[in-house]
Amino acid sequence: MRKLLTSRWFIVSVAVLILAAVIILGALPGSPVNFGKISGGMGNLFAPVRNVVNKAFDAFDDYSSAVFDGMAIREENRQLKSEIAMLQYRLRQNEEAAIRYEELKDAFHIRDTFSNFEVYGASILSREADEWFSSIRIGAGEDTGLYYAEGLSYVIVDVNMNLVGRIISIGDYESNVLPVTHEGFAVSCKVNEVNSSTYILSGDSELKRQGLCKITGINSNNIPDVGSEIVTSGEGGLFPEGIPIGVVESVDTSNSMNIVAVLRPYSNMYDLQDLFILVPNEAPEVTEDGGESVED
């Protein structure tokens, strides 16, 4: 150990380390050590070293500043992107709200057309469709005043007053709608002309897949033309007269005893957004035997 301490290389190494430490300390910004005053002329000799050290510290300071500034900029960009996304979302909401408002404005003429009915809007909860059955579940039930009664049928129309179907079941907070394309649906109809003949419009299991209906009960003397508009006739009392249903797409006259026309409904079940329920102003009256009847 003693030999090590008295070794020339050890002494030189220690001296170099002390000198380097003094140079580095003197190069630090704000350092209390002034290397030039301590070492006199030696300071000029080691000035290049000190300059290198200063440049190294300046470069490190610039690098660290750039790193922290970059992190701050990335965080700011992240926040700005989040704010931009929120603004775009709100803009889309406002645009959709404006479109919906324009659509719903058109629904007010329904009230004017059917003055004998109250009109209630209903949202679509789900569309159930498969090969055997299709229906629309809406968010309106007994909580909105709907109830079941013999001879009472709630008609469903879209925002353009076109026939969609009728309610077939009513729950506490929702109801099921049978659309015009369903094979269990039927309504008396006619061409939208004065004194036109009446037909029977119904759904068909094959045509349903194409979104079509069929018209039967056609007399050979009163065959509807292709392109004719079909509306409800009002016969039977379940549906008011004059509700638009659709347009005749084709007519099969190959069997004069069974003439069948194909109709394309105005309403597409998969494109519907808003539905409206026509509720008769006059409720069914209870008969003496406890049953219910509906005034014509």
C-alpha positions as CSV (number, residue, x, y, z in Angstrom):
1,M,0.0,0.0,0.0
2,R,2.8,2.3,0.9
3,K,4.5,1.6,-2.5
4,L,1.3,2.5,-4.2
5,L,1.0,5.8,-2.5
6,T,4.6,6.7,-3.3
7,S,4.3,5.5,-6.9
8,R,5.1,8.1,-9.5
9,W,2.1,7.0,-11.7
10,F,-0.3,7.2,-8.8
11,I,0.9,10.7,-7.9
12,V,0.6,11.8,-11.5
13,S,-2.9,10.2,-11.9
14,V,-4.2,12.0,-8.7
15,A,-2.7,15.3,-9.9
16,V,-4.4,14.9,-13.3
17,L,-7.8,14.0,-11.7
18,I,-7.6,17.0,-9.3
19,L,-6.7,19.3,-12.2
20,A,-9.5,17.9,-14.4
21,A,-12.0,18.4,-11.5
22,V,-10.8,22.0,-11.0
23,I,-11.2,22.6,-14.8
24,I,-14.7,21.1,-14.9
25,L,-15.8,22.9,-11.8
26,G,-14.5,26.2,-13.1
27,A,-16.3,25.5,-16.4
28,L,-19.7,25.1,-14.7
29,P,-22.0,28.1,-15.1
30,G,-22.1,30.1,-11.9
31,S,-19.2,28.1,-10.3
32,P,-17.5,29.9,-7.4
33,V,-14.1,28.7,-8.7
34,N,-12.3,30.9,-11.2
35,F,-9.8,28.7,-12.8
36,G,-8.0,31.6,-14.4
37,K,-7.2,33.2,-11.1
38,I,-6.2,30.0,-9.4
39,S,-3.9,28.7,-12.1
40,G,-2.7,31.9,-13.6
41,G,-1.1,31.2,-17.0
42,M,-2.0,27.6,-16.8
43,G,-5.6,28.8,-17.3
44,N,-4.7,29.9,-20.8
45,L,-3.0,26.6,-21.5
46,F,-6.1,24.6,-20.5
47,A,-8.5,27.1,-22.1
48,P,-9.3,24.7,-25.0
49,V,-10.2,22.0,-22.6
50,R,-12.4,24.4,-20.7
51,N,-14.1,25.5,-23.9
52,V,-14.7,21.8,-24.8
53,V,-16.2,21.2,-21.4
54,N,-18.4,24.4,-21.7
55,K,-19.6,23.3,-25.2
56,A,-20.4,19.9,-23.9
57,F,-22.5,21.3,-21.0
58,D,-24.2,23.7,-23.4
59,A,-24.9,20.9,-25.8
60,F,-26.3,18.8,-23.0
61,D,-28.4,21.7,-21.7
62,D,-29.8,22.3,-25.2
63,Y,-30.5,18.5,-25.6
64,S,-32.3,18.3,-22.3
65,S,-34.3,21.5,-23.1
66,A,-35.2,20.0,-26.5
67,V,-36.3,16.7,-24.9
68,F,-38.5,18.4,-22.3
69,D,-39.9,20.9,-24.9
70,G,-40.7,18.0,-27.1
71,M,-42.5,16.2,-24.4
72,A,-44.5,19.3,-23.6
73,I,-45.3,19.8,-27.3
74,R,-46.5,16.2,-27.6
75,E,-48.7,16.5,-24.6
76,E,-50.1,19.8,-25.9
77,N,-50.8,18.1,-29.3
78,R,-52.5,15.2,-27.6
79,Q,-54.8,17.7,-25.7
80,L,-55.5,19.6,-28.9
81,K,-56.3,16.5,-30.8
82,S,-58.7,15.5,-28.0
83,E,-60.4,18.9,-28.1
84,I,-60.6,18.8,-31.9
85,A,-62.2,15.3,-31.7
86,M,-64.7,16.5,-29.2
87,L,-65.6,19.6,-31.3
88,Q,-66.0,17.4,-34.4
89,Y,-68.3,15.1,-32.4
90,R,-70.4,18.0,-31.3
91,L,-70.5,19.4,-34.8
92,R,-71.8,16.0,-36.1
93,Q,-74.4,16.0,-33.3
94,N,-75.5,19.4,-34.3
95,E,-75.7,18.5,-37.9
96,E,-77.7,15.4,-37.2
97,A,-80.0,17.4,-34.9
98,A,-80.6,19.9,-37.6
99,I,-81.4,17.1,-40.1
100,R,-83.8,15.4,-37.6
101,Y,-85.5,18.8,-36.9
102,E,-86.1,19.3,-40.6
103,E,-87.5,15.7,-40.9
104,L,-89.7,16.1,-37.8
105,K,-91.1,19.4,-39.0
106,D,-92.7,17.5,-41.9
107,A,-94.6,15.3,-39.3
108,F,-96.7,18.2,-38.1
109,H,-99.0,17.8,-41.2
110,I,-100.0,14.4,-39.9
111,R,-102.0,16.2,-37.1
112,D,-103.7,18.4,-39.6
113,T,-104.6,15.5,-41.9
114,F,-106.1,13.2,-39.2
115,S,-107.9,15.6,-36.9
116,N,-109.9,12.7,-35.3
117,F,-106.7,11.1,-34.0
118,E,-104.1,12.0,-31.5
119,V,-100.5,11.6,-32.8
120,Y,-97.8,10.2,-30.6
121,G,-94.1,9.9,-31.7
122,A,-92.3,6.6,-30.8
123,S,-88.7,5.6,-31.1
124,I,-87.6,2.3,-32.6
125,L,-86.0,0.0,-30.0
126,S,-85.2,-2.9,-32.4
127,R,-86.0,-4.5,-35.7
128,E,-86.5,-8.3,-35.5
129,A,-86.3,-10.0,-38.9
130,D,-85.8,-13.6,-40.1
131,E,-87.2,-16.0,-42.6
132,W,-90.4,-16.6,-40.7
133,F,-91.2,-13.4,-38.8
134,S,-90.4,-9.7,-38.8
135,S,-91.6,-7.0,-36.5
136,I,-90.6,-3.6,-35.1
137,R,-90.3,-3.0,-31.4
138,I,-91.1,0.6,-30.4
139,G,-90.7,2.5,-27.1
140,A,-94.4,3.2,-26.4
141,G,-96.8,1.2,-24.3
142,E,-99.3,1.5,-21.6
143,D,-97.2,4.2,-20.0
144,T,-98.1,6.4,-23.0
145,G,-101.9,5.6,-22.8
146,L,-102.0,2.8,-25.2
147,Y,-104.2,-0.2,-24.3
148,Y,-105.8,-3.2,-26.0
149,A,-109.5,-3.3,-26.9
150,E,-111.6,-5.3,-29.3
151,G,-112.1,-3.4,-32.5
152,L,-109.3,-1.0,-31.8
153,S,-106.2,-0.9,-33.9
154,Y,-103.3,1.6,-33.6
155,V,-102.1,2.6,-37.0
156,I,-98.3,3.3,-37.4
157,V,-97.1,5.8,-40.0
158,D,-93.7,7.3,-40.8
159,V,-92.7,10.9,-40.9
160,N,-94.1,11.3,-44.4
161,M,-97.5,9.9,-43.3
162,N,-96.9,6.6,-45.2
163,L,-98.4,3.4,-43.7
164,V,-95.8,1.3,-41.8
165,G,-98.1,-1.2,-40.1
166,R,-100.2,-1.6,-36.9
167,I,-99.6,-2.5,-33.3
168,I,-100.2,-6.1,-32.5
169,S,-99.1,-6.2,-28.8
170,I,-98.8,-3.7,-26.0
171,G,-96.6,-3.9,-23.0
172,D,-95.9,-1.6,-20.1
173,Y,-93.3,0.4,-21.8
174,E,-93.1,-0.9,-25.4
175,S,-95.2,-2.3,-28.2
176,N,-94.7,-4.6,-31.2
177,V,-95.6,-3.3,-34.7
178,L,-96.6,-5.7,-37.5
179,P,-95.3,-4.1,-40.8
180,V,-97.2,-4.1,-44.1
181,T,-94.7,-6.6,-45.6
182,H,-95.5,-9.3,-43.0
183,E,-97.7,-12.2,-44.2
184,G,-100.0,-11.7,-41.3
185,F,-100.8,-8.1,-42.2
186,A,-103.9,-7.2,-44.3
187,V,-105.8,-4.0,-45.0
188,S,-108.4,-2.8,-47.4
189,C,-107.0,-0.5,-50.0
190,K,-107.7,1.3,-53.3
191,V,-106.1,3.3,-56.0
192,N,-105.8,6.9,-54.9
193,E,-108.6,8.1,-57.2
194,V,-112.2,9.1,-56.7
195,N,-114.7,6.2,-56.7
196,S,-112.0,3.6,-57.3
197,S,-112.5,-0.1,-56.5
198,T,-111.2,-1.6,-53.3
199,Y,-108.7,-4.4,-53.0
200,I,-107.0,-6.4,-50.3
201,L,-103.3,-5.6,-49.6
202,S,-101.4,-8.2,-47.6
203,G,-97.9,-9.4,-46.9
204,D,-96.4,-12.5,-48.6
205,S,-93.6,-14.7,-47.2
206,E,-91.8,-14.7,-50.6
207,L,-92.3,-11.0,-51.5
208,K,-91.3,-10.0,-48.0
209,R,-87.7,-10.8,-48.7
210,Q,-87.8,-8.2,-51.4
211,G,-89.6,-5.7,-49.3
212,L,-92.8,-6.1,-51.3
213,C,-96.5,-6.8,-50.7
214,K,-99.3,-8.3,-52.8
215,I,-102.7,-7.0,-53.8
216,T,-105.5,-9.4,-54.3
217,G,-109.3,-9.2,-54.8
218,I,-108.8,-7.5,-58.1
219,N,-111.8,-7.5,-60.5
220,S,-110.9,-8.0,-64.2
221,N,-112.8,-4.7,-64.9
222,N,-110.8,-2.7,-62.4
223,I,-107.2,-3.7,-62.7
224,P,-104.8,-1.1,-61.2
225,D,-102.2,0.3,-63.6
226,V,-98.5,-0.1,-62.9
227,G,-97.3,3.0,-61.1
228,S,-100.7,3.6,-59.5
229,E,-100.5,4.9,-55.9
230,I,-102.4,2.7,-53.4
231,V,-103.9,4.1,-50.2
232,T,-106.1,2.8,-47.4
233,S,-109.8,2.6,-48.3
234,G,-111.1,3.2,-44.8
235,E,-113.4,0.1,-45.0
236,G,-113.6,-2.0,-41.9
237,G,-113.0,0.9,-39.6
238,L,-109.5,-0.1,-38.4
239,F,-107.6,2.2,-40.7
240,P,-108.6,5.7,-41.6
241,E,-109.0,6.4,-45.3
242,G,-106.3,7.9,-47.5
243,I,-103.1,6.8,-45.8
244,P,-100.5,6.3,-48.6
245,I,-99.1,2.7,-48.8
246,G,-97.1,2.4,-51.9
247,V,-97.0,2.1,-55.7
248,V,-98.0,-0.8,-57.9
249,E,-94.9,-2.4,-59.4
250,S,-96.3,-5.2,-61.5
251,V,-99.6,-6.9,-62.3
252,D,-100.1,-10.6,-63.1
253,T,-103.2,-11.1,-65.2
254,S,-102.3,-14.7,-66.4
255,N,-105.2,-16.0,-64.3
256,S,-108.3,-13.9,-64.8
257,M,-109.8,-15.5,-61.7
258,N,-106.8,-14.6,-59.5
259,I,-105.3,-11.4,-60.6
260,V,-102.4,-10.4,-58.4
261,A,-100.5,-7.1,-58.3
262,V,-97.2,-6.5,-56.5
263,L,-96.8,-3.3,-54.5
264,R,-93.6,-1.6,-53.3
265,P,-94.4,0.2,-50.0
266,Y,-93.2,3.7,-49.5
267,S,-91.8,2.8,-46.1
268,N,-88.7,0.7,-45.8
269,M,-88.6,-1.1,-42.5
270,Y,-84.8,-0.8,-42.4
271,D,-84.6,2.9,-43.2
272,L,-87.2,4.1,-40.6
273,Q,-86.0,6.5,-37.9
274,D,-89.2,7.9,-36.4
275,L,-92.7,6.3,-36.1
276,F,-96.0,7.9,-35.3
277,I,-99.0,6.3,-33.6
278,L,-102.5,7.3,-34.6
279,V,-104.7,7.1,-31.5
280,P,-108.4,7.6,-32.0
281,N,-109.9,10.4,-30.0
282,E,-112.9,8.4,-29.1
283,A,-112.2,5.4,-26.8
284,P,-114.2,2.2,-27.2
285,E,-117.4,2.1,-25.2
286,V,-118.2,-0.7,-22.7
287,T,-121.4,-2.5,-23.6
288,E,-123.9,-3.8,-21.1
289,D,-122.5,-7.3,-21.2
290,G,-119.1,-6.0,-20.2
291,G,-117.6,-6.1,-23.7
292,E,-116.2,-3.2,-25.6
293,S,-117.2,-1.7,-28.9
294,V,-115.9,1.2,-31.0
295,E,-118.1,3.9,-32.5
296,D,-117.9,4.3,-36.3
